[in-house]
Amino acid sequence: MTLVAPAVEELTYRGLGISLLLPWGSMPAIGATGVLFGAAHGLLVALPVLAIFGIVVGWLRVRTDSVYPGMALHATFNGIALIAAVSTG
């Protein structure tokens, strides 16, 4: 899951989402997809962290004009979160 979910989510939010919203400007596109990304996880307590992460990855997508760096960052983030969850029991 640390590889499949980031690929699907990045293609959805930073691929399709950013592309559809860019006509309204990069900041609204980045902000909207970041908040939607956070909300889609359904974790109210984690919403701020996930939304900020979504905004950072959205900025990376706009800056590089590619979803691949975001996929790598997202997979790394998920991997670290998984290791932390397993390590803390």
Salt bridges, closest charged atoms under 4 A:
GLU9 OE2 - HIS41 NE2 3.36
GLU9 OE1 - HIS74 NE2 3.01
GLU10 OE2 - ARG14 NH2 2.80
GLU10 OE2 - HIS74 ND1 2.60
ASP65 OD1 - ARG61 NH1 3.57
